[in-house]
Amino acid sequence: MVRFLWNATRGYRLRPWASPYLKWRIETYAGIPAESITPDIFFHFVWSERKSLWSYLKWVGEMAKQKGRTSR
């Protein structure tokens, strides 16, 4: 989970709302235009979707574990 967040915010770790990758993910998931995402909108989205985001991060962690098991 942490590895995904670390990679997803590469180059934008202190300002994740500016990450083109995260903007694209939010745009495709919520329909919010990427160019209009500000820190306020970003944090509102993260807070309002926290359960779904947590579930997604858990899934990503599980997939990473499975990948590690099969690549040995």
MOMO-V318852 format. One record per residue. N is the residue number from 1. PSI is psi in whole degrees, 0 to 359 (* if undefined). D_LAST is the distance of its C-alpha to the last C-alpha in whole Angstrom. Layout:
BEGIN
n->{N;N}
psi->{PSI;PSI}
d_last->{D_LAST;D_LAST}
END
This chain:
BEGIN
n->{1;2;3;4;5;6;7;8;9;10;11;12;13;14;15;16;17;18;19;20;21;22;23;24;25;26;27;28;29;30;31;32;33;34;35;36;37;38;39;40;41;42;43;44;45;46;47;48;49;50;51;52;53;54;55;56;57;58;59;60;61;62;63;64;65;66;67;68;69;70;71;72}
psi->{310;323;319;312;320;315;322;335;14;125;351;29;328;353;72;336;345;355;122;324;310;324;316;317;317;319;316;331;314;349;11;124;130;321;346;2;117;171;319;312;318;309;328;316;312;317;315;335;19;323;316;320;319;317;317;315;323;318;316;318;318;319;322;321;316;320;319;325;324;341;359;*}
d_last->{20;22;19;21;24;24;23;25;28;27;31;32;31;35;36;33;36;36;33;33;30;31;34;33;31;34;36;34;34;37;39;40;41;39;42;43;41;42;41;43;42;38;39;41;38;35;38;39;35;34;33;31;29;28;27;25;23;22;21;19;17;16;15;13;11;11;9;7;6;6;4;0}
END
